[in-house]
Amino acid sequence: MNKITKELHKLIDQNGPISFKNFMEMALYYPFHGYYRKDVFPGGGSGDFVTSPHTNEIFGALIAKQLLQMKDILETDSFDVIEMGAGAGYMALDILNFLEKTGNDKFFRYIIVEPFENNVLIQKEILKDFVENIEWISGLSELSGIKGCFLSNELVDAFPVHLVEKENGLWKELFLEKSGNGFKEVLLDIKNGELKWYCEKWLKDLPDGYRTEVNLGIKNWITEISKALDRGFVITIDYGHIRNEYFHPSRNRGTLLSYFRQQVSEDIYADPGNRDITAHVNFSDIDYWGKKASLKTIGYTSQSFFLAGQDIEEVINILDNGKVDPFSPRNSALKSLLLPQGMGDSHKVLVQSKGIDKVDLNGFKFTNKKSKL
């Protein structure tokens, strides 16, 4: 029995069954032992999962290209980029490299929101050439009056979620009891008023036995962003669905998955703290709560279309100093980022704005599915 399992068992002994949300929160963020609280970042080629920035510098460069257009739209000489959930720091590295390469770095201020010191140390090592140009803060509440863009890539999927299931016409919340050295699921009445409201509003037509996740953390997160943003944009990149896809009758066991050494597993409760736990993102929720917080949705599309709109050929030309290399590893990276069997279709991009009239972003040059949200 590992450290987190022991702590969870203690909590159950003291307070009774714990919610799945509390289990996920401890498994991912418990000090020193949680999955994201260790001294070595778990992602990358030799880690448990690979994100877009791990594939090649082209991903960050294409995002930088979009940021440059956003800066022009704001007509400002000082554009703030606030990255939330920067992981090991590779996307920041590639964005800053591209801005420097194009001579635009002097117009940007880069801020990383990172609450955990172990991750800050990892990021500072990766970003050692840019440390003097980056500000680290521990939370969104430290920001105000931002003119620029809030940016995240595969952050929201790691928010702890409530797990609910419909039983005899009523929605119940899933809790955990002790069972030997592990856990046993039990369904209990929902006492969280916001969770009950969500189920009644969005899940009322689903059948008995249907199980799904509810990410209530989205509301506070997007509200905090809007409070800090004076004028600009919010880019959210992650894997997920819109509401009618997320709660489709065929997806009746939810989207929760566990990752260990790049192998996917549905055994969520095994060895907590030593494997990733994620839930797909409901982009309709980000759109809904964003509107409630005075954010306007500009567009929603797949990662492949969003990146393709950034003039890939021009970006590659800049990265390669005008030399064309048909055998460059960048070519295989692009396939992973753009093609449907890679991250091109599974990952989506939602862009919101505040204080800006109607605008045509490069990322939605080919398609914009915001009406489906």
N, C-alpha and C positions, 0 to 999 in steps of 0.2 A: 504494500500500500504506500503510494507516494505522499509527499508533503501536502499537496492540495487536497487529495482525497481524505487524509486525516483531518485537515481543517474543516472540510465540508461535513464530515461525520460528526465532528464536535458541535458544529452549528446546528445540525439536525437534532443531536441529543439535547441541546439547550433550548431550541426554539421550535422544534417540530420540522415538518417537511419544508424544503427550500424550493423556491421557484426555479424553473429552468434558466430564467434570465440571470439569477444570482449565481447559478452554477457556471454559466458561460462567462460571466464577468470575472469570477475568480480564476477560472481556467486560463483566461487570456491575460488578465491584468493583476493577479495577486503579486505583491512585492517580492522580487527576487526569484520567484518560482513560476509565475505566470508566463504564458507562451511569449508575450511581447515584452517581458520585463527582465529578460536575461542579457548577459553580456555579449552574446553573439546574435546578430540579426538572423532570423530563421529562413529568410527567402534567398533566392538566387539559384544559380545552376547547381550548386552542391547542397542547397537547402530543401525545404519541404514544398515550396511553391515558386513559380516564376511569374513575375508581373511584367507589364510592357516595358518599363525602363530597363529591366535586366536583359532584354533581347539585344538592344543596340542603341547607340546614341541618337539614331534617327527619330525615335519616339519623342524624346525631349526637345529635339530641334524643331519638329513639326508643331509641337505645342508652343514653342517660343515664337514660331511664325505667326500663330494665331494671336498671341499676346501682343506682337508688334502691331497687328491691325487694330486690336483693341486700344492700344495706346494712341494710335492715330485718331480713332473715333473720339476719344476723350479730349484730344487736342491739348495734351499736357506734356511738360518736359520732365515730370517726375511721376512715374507709374509704379504703384505698389503691387507686388506679387506676394500673396500670402499662401504658402503651401501648408496644408493640414495633413498629417499622417504621412510624412516624407519618407518613411521606411529607412533604408540605409543611406538615402540621399542621392541616388543615381539620377532621378529625374531633375532635381535641382542642379546637379552637376552639368547635365547635358543642356539644360535651358541656359544656364549662365555661360557655358562654353560657346553656345551659338550666338548669344547676345554680344559676347566679347568679340567673336570672330566677325560679326557684322558691324562692329563699332557702335552698338546700341547700349552697351552695358551701363554707360554713365547716366542713362535716362531711367533706370530701373532700381527700385529698392526691393530686396528680397528678404522676406520674413518667413521663418519656419515655426509653426506651432507644434511644440513637442513637450508633453507633460512629463516624460520619463527621462531622467538624467542618463541612464544607460544608452538610450537611443541617441541622445545628443552627442555623446562621446563617439559613437559609431559614425554619425553623420559628419562630425567635425573632422574625422580622419579621412573620409571619402572626399570631403569638400575642402581639404586643407589649403588648396590654392585660392579659395574664395572666402575663407573664414572672415576676413576683414570686411567683406561686402555683404555679409549675412547677419541678420539679427535673429536670435532665438528667444521665443517667449513660451510660457507654459500653458497659456489658455487664451481663448478668444476674447474674454472679458478685459484683457489688457489693451485691446485695440479700440480705436474710435476714429471717425473722420477719414476712413480709408478711401482713396481714389485709385482704383486699379482692379485687381482680380483676385478672388479667393479660388484656390485650385486644390483639388484632391483627386487622387487616383487609387482606387481600391482601398478606400477608408471606410465607407459606410457599411460595407459587407461585414466589417468586424465589430460593429456596434452590437452589444448584447441585446438579444430579442426575447420577447415573451413568446411562449409556445402555447397555442390554444387548440382545443379539439371540441367538436360538437357532439353532444351526447343527449339523446332523448329530447331533441329540439332546443337544447340550451348549450351555449358556449361555456366551456370550462377551461381553466388554466392548468397547465401541466406542472406538477411539483415532483420533487424527488425525495424518496425515503431511503434509508440504509438497507442494503441487501448484501450480506456477507462483506466482502471487501469492495463492493461496488454500490450500485444504486438501483432503485426500483421506481418506475413511474407511477404516479397517482394523479387523477384528475380531481380538482377541487373547484368550488364556486369562485367566480371572479370577484375580487373585492376592490381591485384597482378601478376607480371610476372612469378614467380615461381609456383604459383597455376595454371596459364594458361598452363604452360609447362607440369605440372603433368597431368592435364586433357587430354591434347592432346596426351601424351605419353601412359598413362595407361588406359584411360577411353573412347577412341575414338569409340569403337565398341558397347557401351551400348546404349539402345534405349531412345527415348524421354520419359520424365516423371520419369526417373531413378534418385533417390536421394541417395547421399552417403557422407561420411566424408573424408576429406583429412588432415592427421596429418603431417604438414610440420615441426613441432617442433622436430620430430625424427632426421632430418638431422643435426641440430646444436647440439643436445644432444649427438648423437653418435660420431660426429666429435670432440667435446670437450673431450669426454672420450678417444678417440684415441690419442689426443694430450698429454693428461696427462699420458697415459699408455706407459711405456718403454718396458715392457715385461710381458705378462700374459694373463688374460682372462676377458671376459665380460659375465655374466649370466643375462639374461632377462627372468623373469617369469611373465606371464600375461594371460588373456583370450583373444583369438583372432583367426585369420585365416591367411592362406597364400593368395596371391593375387587373384588367380582364384576362391577361395571360398569367399573371401571378396566381390568381385565384381560379384558374381554369379547373373544371371538374376532374380532369386527368391528373392534375398535380395535387392529389389528395393527401400526400404525406409531407408536403412542404418542400423546402429547398435546402435544408440544413445538410452540411457535409463537413467531414473532417479530412485534413491533409497531413500526411506524414511521409517524408522522403519522396515527394511528388507522386504519391499514390493516394487515390481518393477512397475514402471509406465512409460508410454510413454509421459506423460504431462511434457515436459522438462521446460516449462516456468513458471510453478506454483511456487510461493514463492521462488524466487532465493536467494541462500545463506543458505537456511535451508534444502536443500536436495542435495544429490550427483548427479552429471551428469557425465556419462562415455561414451566412445566409444570404441568398440573392437579394438584390436591392429592388424595392418597389419604387420605381421612378415617379409613379403617379403621386405617391405620398410626398416626395420632395417638391413636386410641382404644386400640390395642394397646400402644404404648409408654407411654402415659399410665397404663394399669393397672399395667404393670411398675414404674412410678415412684410408685405409691400414689395415683394420681388416679382418681376414679370418674366415669364418663360419666353426666351427668344427662339429656342429650338431644341429638338431631340432627334437623335439619329444614331446609327451604329458607329462604332469606332472606325470601321473601314471607310465609310463615307466622310466622316469628320476629318480624318487624316488626309484622305485623297484631295480634299478641298484646299489643302495648304500649299499646293504646287510642289509636289514631291521632287520633281526633276530639278527645280531651282534649289531646293534645300540640299539635295545630294551634291549638286554642283558646288555649293558653298562649302559643304563639309569636306569634299575631296579636292578643294582648291582648283576646280576646273578640270581635273583629270578623271576620265571615265574608266572604271574598272569593272568589266562585266562579271568578274569572278569574286567581287567583294562580298564578304559575309553579310553586308548590309542587305543584299538581295534576298537571302533566306530569312533575315529578320523581318523584312517588309512582308513576306508571305505570311509569317506568323501574326503580324499586326493587322493585316488587311483581309486575308482570305477567310471565308466563312468557317472552315474547319479549324482555324486558329482562334485568335482573339478578335478578329474583325467583326464577327457577328454576335458573339457571346457578350462582348463588352459594348456598352452604350455610353453616349455622351449627352448630358443635359446642360444647357447654358441658360442662366437667368441673369437679369439685369436690374439695376436700380438707377433712377434719375436719367434715363436715356430714352429717347424716342425710338421709333422703329428703326432697326438697323439690319443690314444684310451681312452676316459674318461668313467668312470663307468656308468655315466648317460645315455650313448648310447649303453650300453651292449646288450640291447634287440632289439632296433630298432633306426634307424636314417633316418629321412625323409628330410635331407637337400637338396637332389636333387630336391625336389618338390617346393622349395622356388622360 
